[in-house]
């Protein structure tokens, strides 16, 4: 009897400790959320929303692909949008201004029309590009890669949809959203792929961003529901309860098809796990980008990821899923060129996979982390925010990586890069 009472007391104390821990975690979450909200209010007043900086005439000319002098001539002639004039007569353009200039130049016709405005032409067979950025190991640089890629493509004149498929919602945070405050139920991709009557059109979920030409499907913890409801749906089908809805691996593809006419490229930031969400994204993808941190443990983890992905996708193919990628590439991320072991591993990967490893690696730089302190990307901050060599080195690497991927997209459309 005495022993039973002791056990009962132990369980009672454990239960109290569990409740206390739950309350502590909940309180910590509330405090952290409130501080993040206060930080956002300080950084992005007066509307607590991010605004993209303006670009100098030199930056605008480089983005469009013309000379600064030609841009000045257009301004003097009153052609296209007129730039804002800053101190010392410096001309400043918004991204919307730059895109308006692109349209103006493209309307002039000529051989360079598609250079100024590189949007796809579905009537010429140029299909929507869906690029899934994936690896099931955290810290491999998926969110940094996918967010900067989406922004690069928007800056280049493409119509881009960024999709945050990670319940941790880091991409959404970089775009200025605080998931627990800014999103309600059904505000993520889950709302468009769920199995019940609460399913919504994807067009109602998509949000505009402060990048002209770049829209976002934000993420939050709600996405995890797809991992829970899909097994129940599969079990019901096995028991003869087929309701005629598409299987899980076709639902993301079906949702993307409803907005395909509005975009040239969709960039998907996949979660760091090989679950139903990631498999669905891979089945919807036309191209895949696997991020790799050049450390031996990460490479070993990638080996397991590739084995599991191959097995699962084979099952999906047998069930009727289509898996036809225009390209699949490995991107070396957080690369330190002066680190001997990393250089060896990068060489090892290139010897194994050859051209499937992107030529340009994404270097590790404090510029990325420093920009992230204010929930910004490298494309949003000005050069003056960093030491010149730090910024230039990071931007050179970023431009090389994203330009290479852009070239692969154009190749998939049978265009010259």
C-alpha positions in Angstrom: 0.0 0.0 0.0 2.8 2.4 1.0 4.5 1.7 -2.4 1.3 2.4 -4.3 0.9 5.7 -2.5 4.4 6.7 -3.3 3.8 5.9 -7.0 0.6 7.9 -6.9 2.4 10.9 -5.4 5.1 10.6 -8.0 2.6 10.5 -10.9 0.8 13.5 -9.3 4.0 15.5 -9.1 4.9 14.5 -12.7 1.4 15.6 -13.9 1.8 19.0 -12.1 5.3 19.4 -13.6 3.9 18.6 -17.1 1.1 21.2 -16.7 3.6 23.7 -15.4 5.9 23.1 -18.3 3.0 23.5 -20.8 2.1 26.8 -19.2 5.7 28.0 -19.2 6.1 27.2 -22.9 2.8 28.9 -23.7 3.9 32.0 -21.7 7.2 32.0 -23.4 5.5 31.8 -26.8 3.2 34.8 -25.9 6.1 36.9 -24.7 8.2 36.1 -27.8 5.3 36.8 -30.1 4.7 40.2 -28.5 8.3 41.2 -28.7 8.5 40.2 -32.4 5.4 42.3 -33.0 6.9 45.3 -31.2 10.1 44.9 -33.1 8.2 44.8 -36.4 6.3 48.0 -35.4 9.6 49.8 -34.8 11.2 48.6 -38.0 8.3 49.0 -40.5 6.3 52.0 -39.4 3.7 53.4 -39.9 1.8 50.4 -41.2 4.0 47.7 -39.7 4.6 46.4 -43.2 7.7 46.1 -45.2 8.4 48.4 -48.2 11.1 47.7 -50.8 13.7 50.3 -51.1 14.0 52.4 -54.2 16.8 51.8 -56.8 19.3 54.2 -58.2 19.3 54.9 -61.9 22.4 52.8 -62.2 20.8 49.8 -60.5 17.6 50.2 -62.5 19.5 50.3 -65.8 21.4 47.2 -64.8 18.2 45.3 -63.9 16.5 46.3 -67.2 19.6 45.7 -69.3 20.2 49.2 -70.7 22.7 51.9 -70.0 22.2 54.6 -67.4 22.5 57.2 -70.2 19.7 55.6 -72.1 17.5 55.6 -69.0 18.2 59.3 -68.6 17.2 59.9 -72.2 13.9 58.1 -71.6 13.3 60.3 -68.5 14.0 63.5 -70.4 11.8 62.5 -73.3 9.0 61.8 -70.8 8.8 58.1 -71.9 7.6 55.6 -69.2 7.2 56.4 -65.5 9.1 59.4 -64.2 11.6 58.6 -61.4 11.6 60.3 -58.1 14.4 62.9 -57.8 16.4 62.8 -54.7 19.2 64.9 -53.2 21.7 66.1 -55.8 19.3 65.3 -58.6 19.8 61.5 -58.1 17.0 59.6 -59.9 15.3 56.9 -57.9 13.0 54.1 -59.2 10.6 51.7 -57.5 10.5 48.1 -58.8 7.0 49.0 -60.2 8.6 51.8 -62.1 11.3 49.4 -63.4 8.7 46.9 -64.5 6.7 49.7 -66.2 9.8 50.7 -68.1 10.3 47.0 -69.1 6.8 46.9 -70.5 7.3 50.2 -72.3 10.5 49.0 -74.0 9.0 45.6 -74.8 6.1 47.3 -76.5 8.5 49.1 -78.8 9.1 45.6 -80.4 12.3 44.4 -81.9 14.6 41.5 -81.2 15.2 42.6 -77.6 11.6 42.7 -76.5 11.8 39.4 -74.7 15.1 40.5 -73.1 13.4 43.5 -71.5 10.3 41.5 -70.5 11.3 37.8 -70.1 7.8 36.5 -69.2 6.8 33.1 -70.6 4.5 32.7 -73.6 2.2 29.7 -73.0 1.1 29.9 -76.7 4.7 29.0 -77.6 4.7 26.0 -75.3 6.5 27.7 -72.4 5.1 25.9 -69.4 4.8 27.2 -65.8 8.1 26.5 -64.0 7.6 25.1 -60.5 10.9 24.9 -58.6 10.9 22.9 -55.4 13.8 23.8 -53.0 14.3 20.8 -50.7 16.4 18.7 -48.3 15.1 17.1 -45.2 18.0 18.3 -43.0 17.5 21.7 -41.4 20.1 24.4 -41.7 21.0 23.5 -45.3 19.9 27.0 -46.5 16.6 26.1 -48.2 14.7 29.3 -47.0 17.6 31.6 -47.8 18.0 30.0 -51.3 14.2 30.0 -52.1 13.5 33.5 -50.9 16.4 35.1 -52.7 15.7 33.1 -55.8 12.1 34.3 -55.9 13.2 37.9 -55.4 15.9 37.6 -58.0 13.4 36.3 -60.6 11.0 39.1 -59.7 13.7 41.7 -60.0 14.5 40.2 -63.5 10.9 40.8 -64.6 9.3 37.4 -64.2 5.9 37.0 -62.5 6.7 34.9 -59.5 4.7 33.1 -56.8 6.6 32.1 -53.6 5.1 29.3 -51.6 6.0 28.7 -48.0 5.3 25.1 -47.4 7.3 24.9 -44.2 5.2 25.0 -41.0 8.0 27.0 -39.3 7.2 29.8 -41.8 10.7 31.3 -42.1 10.1 32.5 -45.7 6.8 34.2 -44.5 8.8 35.9 -41.8 11.3 37.3 -44.4 8.4 38.7 -46.3 7.2 40.5 -43.2 4.5 38.2 -41.9 4.2 37.0 -38.3 2.2 33.8 -38.8 0.5 33.6 -35.4 -0.7 37.2 -35.7 -1.2 37.9 -39.5 -2.7 34.6 -40.6 -6.1 33.0 -39.7 -7.4 29.6 -40.5 -7.1 28.5 -44.2 -4.6 31.2 -45.0 -1.8 28.7 -46.1 -1.6 26.3 -49.0 -3.3 23.8 -46.8 -6.5 25.8 -47.3 -6.4 24.9 -51.0 -5.4 21.2 -50.7 -7.4 20.1 -47.7 -9.9 17.2 -48.0 -13.1 18.7 -46.5 -15.7 21.3 -47.4 -13.5 24.2 -46.0 -11.2 23.9 -49.1 -10.6 27.3 -50.7 -9.4 28.4 -54.2 -5.7 29.2 -54.1 -6.4 32.6 -55.7 -8.1 33.6 -52.5 -5.1 32.6 -50.4 -2.4 34.3 -52.4 -1.1 37.7 -51.0 0.6 40.5 -52.7 4.1 41.4 -51.4 6.1 44.7 -51.4 8.0 43.2 -54.4 6.2 44.2 -57.6 5.5 41.0 -59.6 6.1 38.7 -56.6 3.2 37.2 -54.7 3.2 34.9 -51.6 1.4 31.9 -50.2 2.4 32.2 -46.6 2.9 29.3 -44.2 2.2 28.5 -40.5 1.7 25.5 -38.3 -1.6 24.8 -40.0 0.3 23.1 -42.8 1.1 20.3 -40.4 -2.6 19.3 -40.6 -2.0 17.8 -44.1 0.5 15.3 -42.6 -2.3 14.2 -40.1 -5.3 14.2 -42.4 -3.7 12.5 -45.4 -3.2 9.1 -43.7 -6.9 9.1 -42.6 -7.9 9.8 -46.2 -5.7 7.0 -47.6 -7.1 4.6 -45.0 -10.7 5.5 -45.9 -9.9 4.9 -49.6 -8.4 1.5 -48.8 -11.7 0.6 -47.1 -13.7 1.5 -50.2 -14.5 5.2 -49.3 -13.4 6.8 -52.6 -14.9 10.2 -52.8 -13.5 11.0 -56.2 -11.0 13.6 -54.9 -7.4 13.5 -56.3 -4.8 11.7 -54.2 -2.5 13.7 -51.9 0.3 13.8 -54.5 -1.8 15.5 -57.1 -3.5 18.1 -54.9 -0.7 20.7 -54.9 -0.3 20.3 -58.7 -4.0 20.8 -59.1 -4.0 23.9 -56.9 -1.1 25.4 -58.9 -2.9 24.7 -62.2 -5.7 27.1 -61.1 -3.4 30.1 -61.1 -0.9 29.0 -63.8 -1.9 31.8 -66.2 -0.9 34.4 -63.7 2.7 33.4 -63.2 5.9 32.4 -64.9 7.7 30.7 -62.0 6.5 29.2 -58.7 9.3 28.8 -56.1 8.4 26.4 -53.3 10.2 26.4 -49.9 9.7 22.7 -48.8 9.7 21.7 -45.1 12.8 19.9 -43.7 11.2 16.5 -43.7 10.1 14.0 -46.3 6.4 13.9 -45.5 3.3 14.2 -47.6 3.8 18.0 -48.1 7.3 17.5 -49.6 6.2 14.6 -51.7 3.2 16.6 -53.0 5.5 19.5 -53.8 7.9 17.2 -55.7 5.0 15.8 -57.7 3.9 19.3 -58.6 7.5 20.5 -59.5 8.9 20.8 -62.9 12.4 21.3 -61.5 14.1 20.4 -58.2 16.9 22.2 -56.3 18.5 20.2 -53.5 20.6 22.4 -51.1 23.7 20.8 -49.6 25.9 22.1 -46.8 29.4 20.7 -47.6 29.9 18.9 -44.3 30.3 15.1 -44.1 27.3 14.6 -41.8 25.1 16.7 -44.1 26.3 14.7 -47.1 25.6 11.5 -45.3 22.2 12.8 -44.5 21.6 13.7 -48.1 22.4 10.2 -49.1 19.5 8.9 -46.9 17.3 11.7 -48.3 18.0 10.6 -51.9 17.3 6.9 -51.1 14.0 7.7 -49.3 12.9 10.2 -52.0 13.6 7.6 -54.8 11.6 4.9 -53.0 8.6 7.1 -52.2 8.5 8.7 -55.6 8.6 5.3 -57.2 5.5 4.4 -55.2 3.8 7.7 -56.3 4.7 6.9 -59.9 3.1 3.5 -59.7 0.0 5.2 -58.3 -0.3 7.4 -61.4 1.8 10.4 -60.4 3.8 12.2 -63.1 7.4 12.9 -62.4 9.1 14.7 -65.3 11.7 17.3 -64.2 13.2 19.8 -66.6 16.2 19.9 -64.3 17.4 18.6 -61.0 20.4 20.4 -59.4 22.4 20.2 -56.2 23.3 23.6 -54.8 26.3 23.9 -52.4 25.3 26.3 -49.7 27.0 28.1 -46.8 30.2 27.4 -48.5 33.5 28.7 -47.1 36.1 28.7 -49.9 39.0 28.8 -47.4 37.8 25.8 -45.5 39.9 22.8 -46.7 37.5 20.0 -45.8 34.6 21.9 -47.4 36.5 22.4 -50.6 37.3 18.6 -50.6 33.6 17.7 -50.1 32.5 20.1 -52.8 35.0 18.5 -55.2 33.8 15.1 -54.1 30.2 16.0 -54.9 31.2 17.5 -58.3 33.2 14.3 -59.2 30.1 12.2 -58.3 27.3 14.3 -59.9 29.1 16.3 -62.5 26.9 19.0 -64.1 24.0 18.2 -61.7 25.9 20.3 -59.2 25.5 24.0 -59.9 28.7 25.7 -60.9 28.3 28.5 -58.5 28.1 27.8 -54.7 26.3 30.1 -52.3 29.0 31.3 -49.9 28.6 31.7 -46.2 28.5 35.4 -45.3 27.7 37.6 -42.4 25.8 39.7 -44.9 22.9 37.2 -45.0 22.7 36.9 -41.2 23.0 40.6 -40.6 20.2 41.4 -43.1 18.2 38.7 -41.4 18.3 40.6 -38.1 15.8 43.0 -39.6 13.9 40.3 -41.5 15.4 41.4 -44.8 17.2 39.7 -47.6 20.3 40.9 -49.4 18.3 42.3 -52.2 16.4 44.6 -49.8 19.3 46.2 -47.9 21.6 48.8 -49.4 25.3 48.4 -50.0 26.0 51.1 -47.4 24.6 48.8 -44.7 27.8 46.6 -44.8 31.5 46.8 -45.4 31.9 47.0 -49.2 33.9 43.8 -49.5 31.4 41.7 -47.4 28.4 42.9 -49.4 30.1 42.6 -52.8 31.3 39.1 -52.1 27.9 37.9 -50.9 26.1 39.6 -53.8 28.5 38.2 -56.4 27.8 34.7 -55.1 24.1 35.2 -54.9 23.9 36.7 -58.4 26.0 33.8 -59.9 23.7 31.2 -58.3 20.4 32.8 -59.2 21.5 33.7 -62.7 22.5 30.0 -63.3 19.1 28.9 -62.2 17.4 31.5 -64.3 19.4 30.2 -67.3 18.1 26.7 -66.6 14.5 28.1 -66.6 15.1 29.8 -69.9 16.6 26.6 -71.3 13.5 24.7 -70.3 11.6 27.1 -72.4 14.0 26.5 -75.3 15.4 30.0 -75.0 19.0 31.1 -74.9 20.1 32.2 -71.4 
